[in-house]
Each structure stands twice: as C-alpha cells, then as structure tokens.
C-alpha cells in the first residue's frame, strides 16, 4: 500500500454514468495545487521545446527543454506531433523547471523519418488499448531492464489496428490520421457528455466491462486532457455496429469503486521517473496500473486497466510493413 495512492482513491466520489455505446463515468474530488506545473499547450510552446535528441535522432527518446520557472507535465500516451516522426510518451513525466531532460517515447508513425518541423507540438493520445498494453509492457521492461521500453514492434501493430478499426488510411501509418478521419463522429459523441466542474478523473465502460480509468491531481489537468482521453476510447468502436447498452448505473459505479479500492490496497513497485516524482507500477492479478507520485504526497496521475490476455485482445494487427527507420 502506498499512502498517497490510498488517500487519493478514498477521497473521491463516483458520479452517474453518461453516454450509451460507451459509458463515461466522471470521478469528482478535491484538486491539489502542489506540485505547481504547466501543461504543454499553445501558451507554453514558446518556452518548452520538445525536439529530437540530435540531428540524426533516436526513435525511443526525445529531448525536452523547459525554459519555464515551473515544472511541465507530460502524460503517458500523450502524442507529440512533428520533427522526424510522431511519438507517444511511454510514461508520465514531470519535467523540472529550467531543465533539459530526455524522455522515453514510442513511434506512432512508422512510415516517416524526416523532419517536417524543428520541434513537436501536442497531439491527441494513443488509443486506450495501446495505452493499456503499453503500460503492462513498460512495467515488465522496468523490472527486467530498468528502462521505460514499450516494445516498438507491438506499438506499431497497435497503431495499424487502430487505423484499421477506424477505417482510416495514412501513407506514413500515422496514428493521428485515425483521429483526423473520424473527428466529426468523435466530436458528436463528446458533445453528449458533460464534464463536472470538480471532476478529477474518468472511467469508461463498454457495456458492463470497465475499459480503463484515469485519475488526476486537479480538475484543470483532466479538463485539458478530457477530449483526448474520451477520443482514445471511442476511436476503437466507431466502426462497429453496436446496440446501445446501459447496464444498471449502480453496477458500473460499484465496479469503479472496486477498482479504486483495489488500487488503494494494492502492491505497488517503485521505479525512477525520468523527471520529478516516483514512478509506481501496480502488481495485481486483476489490474495493471501506473501512478506518478510527487514527494510521497500527491498523486499527479494514476491509470488503471483490467488485465487482458492476448487471447482476449480484440486487436487485429496487420503484418508489419518493411519500412526502415
């Protein structure tokens, strides 16, 4: 049990579900103002530069130069668009103020290895299934190698599958094409949802199945990532003909509470983070999870996903195209 995680999971409340094809459950609770940080957005891009590590580049690493007087938060699965190829974060990173660090990433655009810009800009997010599977792979890599490695080949296969299931095509196999192609439908689904003013987390269901859960330290961070997180779930189900499914709301809320309780009492392993704070990984038979905890008191971001075997996976990856990076 990690005290900060246990405390955070026990001081939030689970709201009523919204939506039909996917059921979205806001989690409300108090916001914390420490640690102070900013997010990578249009207001900070002038002083926060995310670039390739060198002119030649390195697929699994990027360079972050934070020129701000405060920290910058990047979250696991967040897409960075531009430079030599688009990437996603392999873990949460709290970049120190006035610091330059390298961050672990995975490629989500296998068919490009040339500069289109000097620096990256924030994009969407990896699909929830990619985030879930990648989280488990990174945990294993941390235990065996001490690195935030996500298995690039597996990530490429998941991007291919996301393009397939969304009915999208990209000449460079870019994940971003899936979101661009279906932006109208994604926006329509989001318009049916309401984000409570004191929401700090969200859980998503398909029927009675919990797909995943994110919990943040403050409302403003969830608000910033809300669109990307919701889209990361819906992108996988737009191509399916599904009847609306509305199991009893009490069952869904109980399932969220059970997941939070399991995380509160869970066995978490601590690993070094690329930035400030500690990187915790949940060792549990039913859940995989990760949490960035600052100074043993603030859970900046926590993710939880039900464990799924390879046989249960609904991905249908294509054969990897023979592009050379």
C-alpha positions in Angstrom: 0.0 0.0 0.0 1.2 3.5 -0.9 -0.2 6.1 1.5 -0.6 8.8 -1.1 -2.4 6.5 -3.5 -4.7 5.1 -0.8 -5.6 8.6 0.4 -6.3 9.9 -3.1 -8.5 7.0 -4.1 -10.6 7.2 -0.9 -11.3 11.0 -1.1 -13.1 10.9 -4.5 -16.7 10.1 -5.4 -18.0 8.3 -8.4 -20.7 10.1 -10.5 -23.6 8.7 -12.6 -22.6 7.3 -16.0 -23.2 9.2 -19.2 -23.4 8.0 -22.8 -24.6 4.8 -24.5 -22.3 2.9 -26.8 -19.5 3.8 -24.3 -20.4 4.7 -20.8 -18.4 7.5 -19.3 -18.3 8.0 -15.5 -16.8 11.2 -14.1 -14.9 10.9 -10.8 -15.1 14.1 -8.6 -13.0 15.2 -5.7 -10.7 17.9 -4.4 -8.0 19.4 -6.5 -4.4 19.9 -5.2 -2.2 22.8 -6.1 1.1 21.2 -5.3 3.2 20.5 -7.2 2.9 23.6 -9.3 3.2 22.8 -13.0 2.1 23.8 -16.5 0.9 21.7 -19.4 2.3 21.6 -23.0 0.0 23.9 -24.8 -0.1 26.9 -27.1 0.8 29.1 -24.1 3.9 27.2 -23.2 5.3 26.1 -26.5 7.4 29.2 -26.9 9.5 28.3 -23.8 9.0 24.5 -23.7 10.7 22.8 -26.6 10.4 19.1 -27.4 12.8 18.0 -30.1 14.8 15.1 -31.5 17.8 14.3 -29.3 20.1 15.2 -32.2 20.0 15.8 -36.0 20.2 12.1 -36.6 17.5 11.4 -33.9 16.7 8.4 -31.7 13.4 6.7 -32.1 12.9 5.8 -28.4 14.0 9.1 -26.9 13.2 12.8 -27.2 14.7 15.9 -25.7 12.6 18.3 -23.6 14.0 21.8 -22.8 11.9 23.5 -20.2 12.5 27.2 -20.1 9.7 28.0 -17.7 10.2 28.8 -14.0 7.7 25.9 -13.2 7.5 22.2 -14.0 5.8 20.9 -17.1 3.6 17.7 -17.0 3.5 15.3 -19.9 1.4 12.2 -19.5 1.7 8.6 -20.6 0.2 8.0 -24.1 0.3 11.8 -25.0 1.0 12.2 -28.7 3.8 14.6 -29.8 3.5 15.5 -33.5 6.2 16.7 -35.8 10.0 16.6 -36.1 11.2 13.3 -37.8 8.2 11.2 -36.8 5.2 11.4 -34.4 5.7 9.8 -30.9 3.8 9.0 -27.8 5.0 9.2 -24.2 5.9 5.8 -22.5 5.2 7.2 -19.0 4.2 10.3 -17.1 6.9 12.9 -16.9 7.1 15.9 -14.6 9.8 18.0 -16.2 11.7 20.1 -13.7 11.7 23.9 -14.1 14.6 25.3 -16.1 15.8 21.8 -17.0 16.7 19.8 -20.1 15.9 16.0 -19.9 15.4 13.1 -22.2 12.1 11.3 -22.2 11.1 7.7 -23.3 8.8 7.5 -26.2 7.4 5.2 -28.9 6.9 5.9 -32.6 3.4 6.1 -33.9 4.2 7.0 -37.5 6.3 4.1 -38.9 6.5 5.4 -42.5 8.3 8.7 -41.9 11.8 9.5 -40.8 12.4 13.1 -42.0 12.0 16.5 -40.4 8.7 18.3 -41.0 9.4 20.7 -38.2 12.1 21.6 -35.7 10.0 20.8 -32.7 7.0 18.8 -31.6 3.5 20.1 -30.8 1.0 18.3 -28.6 -1.4 16.0 -30.5 -4.1 13.5 -29.4 -3.4 10.3 -27.3 -2.7 6.7 -28.0 -5.9 4.6 -28.1 -6.9 3.3 -24.7 -5.9 -0.3 -25.8 -2.5 0.9 -26.8 -2.1 2.7 -23.5 -3.2 -0.3 -21.6 -1.0 -2.8 -23.4 2.0 -0.5 -23.4 1.7 0.2 -19.7 2.0 -3.6 -19.0 5.0 -3.9 -21.3 6.8 -0.9 -19.8 6.2 -2.4 -16.3 7.9 -5.6 -17.5 10.8 -3.7 -19.0 11.3 -1.7 -15.8 11.5 -4.9 -13.8 13.8 -6.7 -16.3 15.9 -3.9 -17.8 15.3 -0.8 -15.7 14.0 1.1 -18.8 10.7 2.6 -19.9 10.7 0.4 -23.1 7.3 -0.3 -24.7 8.3 -2.8 -27.5 8.2 -0.7 -30.6 7.0 -3.5 -32.9 4.0 -4.1 -30.7 3.2 -0.4 -30.7 3.3 -0.3 -34.5 1.0 -3.2 -34.7 -1.5 -1.4 -32.3 -1.3 1.7 -34.5 -2.1 -0.4 -37.6 -5.0 -1.9 -35.8 -6.4 1.5 -34.7 -6.2 2.7 -38.3 -8.0 -0.5 -39.4 -10.8 -0.3 -36.9 -11.4 3.4 -37.5 -11.5 2.8 -41.3 -8.6 5.2 -41.8 -5.6 5.3 -44.1 -2.2 7.0 -43.7 0.6 6.9 -46.2 3.0 7.0 -43.2 1.0 4.8 -40.9 0.4 7.8 -38.6 -1.9 7.3 -35.6 -3.1 10.9 -36.0 -4.8 10.0 -39.2 -7.4 7.9 -37.4 -8.5 10.9 -35.3 -8.4 13.3 -38.2 -10.5 10.9 -40.3 -13.2 10.4 -37.7 -13.1 13.8 -36.0 -16.8 14.5 -36.8 -18.1 11.3 -35.1 -15.8 11.8 -32.2 -17.0 15.3 -31.6 -20.6 14.2 -31.8 -20.0 11.6 -29.0 -18.2 14.1 -26.9 -21.0 16.6 -27.2 -23.3 14.2 -25.4 -21.1 14.3 -22.3 -20.8 16.8 -19.5 -17.6 17.4 -17.5 -18.5 18.3 -13.9 -16.6 21.4 -12.6 -15.0 19.4 -9.8 -14.2 16.3 -11.8 -10.6 15.0 -11.4 -10.9 11.6 -13.1 -12.9 9.5 -15.5 -13.7 5.8 -16.0 -15.0 4.3 -19.3 -17.1 1.2 -19.8 -18.3 -0.7 -22.8 -21.4 -2.4 -21.7 -20.6 -3.9 -18.3 -16.8 -4.0 -19.0 -14.5 -1.5 -17.4 -12.1 -0.4 -20.1 -9.9 2.0 -18.1 -9.7 4.8 -15.5 -7.6 7.9 -15.2 -7.3 10.0 -12.0 -5.5 13.3 -11.8 -4.5 15.7 -9.0 -6.6 18.6 -10.2 -9.6 19.4 -12.4 -7.7 21.7 -14.8 -5.4 18.8 -15.9 -8.4 16.5 -16.5 -10.1 19.3 -18.4 -7.1 19.7 -20.7 -6.9 16.0 -21.5 -10.6 15.3 -21.5 -11.1 15.4 -25.2 -8.0 13.3 -26.0 -8.9 10.7 -23.3 -12.5 10.3 -24.5 -11.5 10.1 -28.1 -8.9 7.4 -27.2 -11.7 5.1 -26.2 -14.3 6.0 -28.8 -11.9 5.7 -31.7 -11.9 1.9 -31.4 -15.6 1.5 -31.6 -16.8 3.9 -34.3 -16.6 1.2 -36.9 -18.7 -1.3 -35.0 -22.4 -1.7 -35.3 -23.4 -1.8 -31.6 -26.7 -1.6 -29.9 -26.7 0.9 -27.0 -26.0 -0.9 -23.8 -27.0 0.6 -20.4 -26.4 -1.8 -17.5 -27.6 -0.6 -14.2 -25.7 2.5 -13.2 -25.1 1.2 -9.7 -23.2 -1.8 -11.1 -20.8 0.5 -13.1 -20.3 2.8 -10.1 -19.6 -0.2 -7.9 -17.0 -1.5 -10.4 -15.2 1.8 -10.4 -15.2 1.9 -6.6 -13.9 -1.7 -6.5 -11.0 -0.8 -8.9 -10.1 2.3 -6.7 -10.2 0.2 -3.6 -8.0 -2.5 -5.2 -5.5 0.2 -6.1 -5.6 1.7 -2.6 -4.7 -1.7 -1.1 -2.5 -2.9 -3.9 1.1 -3.9 -4.1 2.9 -1.0 -5.9 6.5 -1.2 -7.1 8.6 2.0 -7.2 10.8 2.9 -10.1 12.8 6.0 -11.0 11.0 8.6 -13.1 12.6 10.5 -16.0 11.5 13.7 -14.2 10.4 14.6 -10.7 8.4 12.3 -8.6 8.4 8.5 -8.3 7.0 6.1 -10.9 4.8 3.4 -9.3 3.6 0.3 -11.0 0.8 -1.9 -9.8 1.4 -5.6 -9.4 -2.1 -7.2 -9.3 -3.8 -10.2 -10.8 -6.8 -8.2 -12.0 -5.5 -4.7 -12.7 -2.5 -3.1 -14.3 -1.7 0.4 -13.2 0.8 3.2 -13.0 1.0 6.3 -10.9 3.2 9.3 -10.8 3.6 10.4 -7.1 5.3 13.6 -6.1 7.1 13.9 -2.8 5.2 10.9 -1.4 2.0 13.1 -1.0 0.4 14.0 -4.4 -0.8 11.5 -7.0 -0.3 13.6 -10.1 -1.8 11.0 -12.4 -2.9 7.4 -12.0 -4.1 4.9 -14.6 -5.9 1.6 -14.1 -6.8 -1.0 -16.6 -8.2 -4.5 -16.3 -5.7 -7.1 -17.2 -6.4 -8.8 -20.6 -4.7 -11.9 -22.0 -3.5 -12.0 -25.6 -6.4 -14.3 -26.4 -8.9 -11.8 -25.1 -7.4 -9.0 -27.2 -9.7 -7.6 -30.0 -6.8 -6.1 -32.0 -6.3 -7.5 -35.5 -2.8 -6.3 -36.3 -1.6 -6.4 -39.9 1.8 -7.7 -40.9 4.4 -5.0 -40.2 5.3 -3.1 -43.3 9.1 -3.2 -44.1 9.9 0.5 -43.6 13.3 1.2 -42.3 13.9 3.9 -39.8 
